[in-house]
Amino acid sequence: MDIADNERLTERQERYMTSKQRAYLKGLAMTMDPIINVGKSSVTPELITSVDEAIEKRELIKISVLKNCLDDPKIIAQTIAERTHSQVVQVIGKKIVLYRMNKKKPKIELPQ
């Protein structure tokens, strides 16, 4: 396997989580409080910037969708994940959990 194959494998692993890894992250997120709120203006460039900065520092974040936001939380989660190159761990009600591994200093070690 050459370097390009190894990089493609790493990208694929970053894009897709196993159910074991997802369960591990859900367990970590259970005790977390939401650090970002999505309001009536829904997904804005400022929101994406805030999420990107937070996820860069923490790797795993919880987002709350407020009652005055009329958009579906699942669609919001997918949009934010695509724009921040992160993964949706779970969406329960109006709570969203996102994960993105920090390439320089990973804090969370996922089970294999």
C-alpha positions as CSV (number, residue, x, y, z in Angstrom):
1,M,0.0,0.0,0.0
2,D,1.4,3.4,-1.0
3,I,1.0,6.8,0.6
4,A,-2.0,7.7,-1.6
5,D,-3.9,4.5,-0.6
6,N,-3.1,5.1,3.1
7,E,-4.5,8.7,2.8
8,R,-7.7,7.5,1.1
9,L,-8.2,4.9,3.9
10,T,-7.7,7.6,6.5
11,E,-10.2,9.8,4.8
12,R,-12.7,7.0,4.6
13,Q,-12.3,6.2,8.3
14,E,-12.9,9.9,9.1
15,R,-16.0,10.0,7.0
16,Y,-17.6,6.8,8.4
17,M,-17.9,5.7,12.0
18,T,-18.6,2.2,13.2
19,S,-21.6,1.7,15.4
20,K,-19.1,1.0,18.3
21,Q,-17.4,4.4,17.8
22,R,-20.8,6.2,17.4
23,A,-22.0,4.6,20.7
24,Y,-18.8,5.7,22.5
25,L,-19.3,9.3,21.3
26,K,-23.0,9.2,22.3
27,G,-21.9,8.1,25.8
28,L,-19.4,11.0,26.0
29,A,-22.0,13.5,24.7
30,M,-24.7,12.4,27.3
31,T,-23.1,14.5,30.0
32,M,-22.3,17.5,27.8
33,D,-24.4,20.7,27.8
34,P,-25.1,22.4,24.4
35,I,-22.6,25.1,23.7
36,I,-24.2,26.6,20.6
37,N,-27.9,27.5,20.0
38,V,-29.6,27.6,16.6
39,G,-32.3,30.3,16.6
40,K,-34.9,31.5,14.2
41,S,-32.4,32.6,11.5
42,S,-31.4,28.9,11.4
43,V,-28.0,28.1,9.6
44,T,-26.1,31.3,9.0
45,P,-22.4,31.8,8.0
46,E,-21.7,33.1,11.5
47,L,-23.2,29.9,13.0
48,I,-21.0,27.7,10.7
49,T,-18.0,29.7,11.8
50,S,-18.8,29.3,15.5
51,V,-19.4,25.5,15.1
52,D,-16.2,25.1,13.1
53,E,-14.2,26.9,15.8
54,A,-15.8,25.0,18.6
55,I,-15.4,21.6,17.0
56,E,-11.8,22.4,16.2
57,K,-11.1,22.9,19.9
58,R,-13.3,20.2,21.4
59,E,-13.8,17.6,18.7
60,L,-17.2,16.7,20.1
61,I,-19.9,19.3,20.5
62,K,-23.6,19.5,21.3
63,I,-25.9,22.0,19.6
64,S,-29.4,23.0,20.7
65,V,-32.1,24.0,18.2
66,L,-34.4,26.5,19.9
67,K,-38.2,26.4,19.7
68,N,-38.3,29.5,17.5
69,C,-36.3,27.7,14.7
70,L,-38.8,26.2,12.3
71,D,-36.4,24.0,10.4
72,D,-36.0,20.3,11.0
73,P,-33.1,19.5,13.3
74,K,-32.0,16.6,11.2
75,I,-31.7,18.8,8.1
76,I,-29.9,21.4,10.2
77,A,-27.5,18.8,11.5
78,Q,-26.7,17.5,8.0
79,T,-26.1,21.0,6.6
80,I,-23.8,22.0,9.5
81,A,-21.9,18.7,9.2
82,E,-21.4,19.1,5.4
83,R,-20.2,22.7,5.8
84,T,-17.8,22.0,8.7
85,H,-16.6,18.6,7.4
86,S,-17.8,16.9,10.6
87,Q,-20.0,13.9,11.3
88,V,-23.4,13.8,12.8
89,V,-23.2,11.5,15.8
90,Q,-26.9,11.8,16.7
91,V,-30.0,14.0,16.6
92,I,-32.4,13.5,19.4
93,G,-35.4,15.9,19.5
94,K,-33.8,19.4,19.2
95,K,-30.3,18.3,20.3
96,I,-27.5,17.7,17.7
97,V,-24.1,16.0,18.5
98,L,-21.3,16.5,16.0
99,Y,-17.8,15.1,15.9
100,R,-14.7,15.9,13.9
101,M,-11.2,14.6,14.8
102,N,-8.6,17.2,15.4
103,K,-5.8,16.2,13.0
104,K,-3.0,18.1,14.9
105,K,-3.9,17.2,18.5
106,P,-6.6,14.5,18.8
107,K,-8.3,14.5,22.3
108,I,-10.7,11.7,21.9
109,E,-9.4,8.3,21.0
110,L,-12.1,6.2,19.3
111,P,-12.4,2.5,19.9
112,Q,-11.5,0.3,16.9
